[in-house]
Amino acid sequence: MNYRHAYHAGNFADCMKHALFARILNYLAQKDAPFRVIDTHAGIGLYDLGGAEAGKTLEWQAGIARLATPLEGDAEALLSPYRTALADVAARFGAGFYPGSPLLASLLMRRQDRAIFVEKHPADVGVLTENLGHDRRAKVLELDGWTALRAMIPPVERRGVVLIDPPFEVEGEMGRLGRALVEAHRKWGGGVFVGWYPIKGPREPEELAGMLRTSGVPKILRLEMLVDRTDDATRLNGSGLVVINPPWTLATEAEVLLPALAQRLARGDRAGFRCEWLAGE
Ligand code: SAM
């Protein structure tokens, strides 16, 4: 377990993932009934972009720093829940701090909502608890996220979202993600499931898509943002999310948001996006 998100926080992939995750949370918050957030690979929830780790890669400069001015057209309005959370973080911790998915979730949850944040790295669990300000709506657990997920669904609320955001540092993690999504949907048919994956070359995302297309799971949306061409598979060239049971508004929103984000976060001349139903609609 060498992956440390502090080196990558606020990069283009975080911006894409968090902007869409915030839209899903925003959608869930429109009904009074409580929802549950389960984040299987949580990280520490708050990152200092001026710190040593972020300073080594400076990835955030090609990510969140480029969102300092509003996106063009209708896309900016769709960033609003993400922007609100970013503004809260800046007010509370200072301008150079960036939220991870648990803090983002806790900022967009209401009093009645609950969250479970799972992280395997022993040192991170205490740091995340601190960073969440000991939020009593949230449980932070030191566990293996893949195993924990099986035990935690369906939650009592029967509505909510699961984020699976593994580090992809071991062989076969893409396949594992696909299988975990299918298995989780079998246990909780009404949950919203979000799986993040890196886009380096085209092969692995295609394999994941192919597996999900034939899985029998209905309503799967594939959302991708490319910042560059994919012929150099040694680099991270894009960011992908598969969403099972997406809010009915999400595909339309992604069609507006993803091209604007891709244009703003482009590294090369082949930036682009994909919004495709793998199953159902
Ligand atoms: N979801 C976070 C966010 O958006 O801010 C980023 C998560 S980062 C990509 C992946 C995290 O998974 C790391 O903090 C790593 O320590 C943790 N991790 C690695 N293997 C794990 C496992 N088997 N179960 C739970 N967490 C794990």
Residues whose N, C-alpha, C, O or C-beta is under 5 A from the ligand:
A	BS01	SAM	Y3 H5 T40 H41 A42 G43 G100 S101 V118 E119 K120 H121 L143 D144 G145 W146 D165 P166 P167
